[in-house]
Amino acid sequence: MNILLLATHFNIGGISKYLTNLSRGLVRKGHNVVIASSAGDFILALDKKVLFFPLNIKTKSELSPKIFFTLPKLIKLIREKETGLIHCQTRVSQALAFYLSKITAVPYLTTCHGFFQPHLGRIFFPCWGRKVIAISQPVEEHLIKDFRVAPSKIALIPNGVRIKDNLTLPDFSILRRKYGLREKGDVIGVIARLSPVKGIRYLIMAMSKVLKTKPDVQLVIVGEGKIKQELKNLSKELGIAERVFFLGALADTEEILSILNVFVLPSLQEGLGLSLLEAMAMAKPVIASQVGGISDVIEKGENGLLVPAKDVGELTQAILRLLENREIAEEIGRKAKETVRERFSLERMVEQTEEVYREVVAG
């Protein structure tokens, strides 16, 4: 099948990781895949067999002139590549796919990666396509309740990640030096967009309390976003700036995950959490907020710890519990990896997505 994956941008983040993982799995199953999007830092992570088609489509407005200027290029691409299916990932790419489908008669579908405000545009101009993939049960419920998408139109397919059992990485101490960390002390980490919804300020606040019990602990924050300076200022105000390391956005997170003793995702809202799955796939003990699709992944106390969002006290206690009980942390990490292997593997996601593709093409 000739497939066009359509997005708004390809910067480091959850959607870009999803597209990278999905396209890698699809080409290995014999499909021809083109990703069309504005360029971004994540292009280097793509499989060599995946064609990237750059577009000037980085906008948040479904009424942007960029959509209409882009149409002729994509129509030409679709006809040249004999594209049989369009799979879009964002609201803007949905609107673009709607017009493309009308002109070329190529069917399209959407993946819903999270939660959205039900503004009038989404309600009166839904353009979900023939099918909608929801990445978690809460996202599926959100589509039904807030957008009145018919349940028969929704396919529940959780995100999938690769599991590498024999991953070879540089020595632990070498990696610490590479990322500017101190040789001594446990490392807590988060990988997320630096946005208020990710709740990272509450992790920094919890870190200030953890350090009173374990003064050598270090916190690694991987990601970029509009509140980066605000988070840095908070670290300074709390007097812990020397223990908090902002590493920016990283396309390849395997090295930094290998250093971590505990991974934390303190989100206030979350569709599922790809970085959470990646940490679990590397057998890292994880702590996350009990919100959104995270509860679909973590069974409290078994393959991870769940805490109420914004609860600094509970988050502090959860971090200390894992840092002070190595055997418990290792067992949680082992079960986390098995959870990913059984329910959230890339292979499973690709196979389920293929099934939906066949339904969409069959019409």
Secondary structure, DSSP 8 states (H G I E B T S, - for coil): -EEEEE-S--SSSHHHHHHHHHHHHHHHTT-EEEEEE---GGGGGS-TTSEEEE-S---S-TT-HHHHHHHHHHHHHHHHTT--EEEE-SHHHHHHHHHHHHHH---EEEEE-S-----HHHHHS----S-EEESSHHHHHHHHHHH---GGGEEE----B---TT-----HHHHHHHTT--SSS-EEEEE--SSGGG-HHHHHHHHHHHHHH-TT-EEEEE---TTHHHHHHHHHHTT-GGGEEEEE--S--HHHHHH-SEEEE--SS-SS-HHHHHHHHTT--EEEES-TTHHHH--BTTTBEEE-TT-HHHHHHHHHHHHH-HHHHHHHHHHHHHHHHHHSBHHHHHHHHHHHHHHHHH-
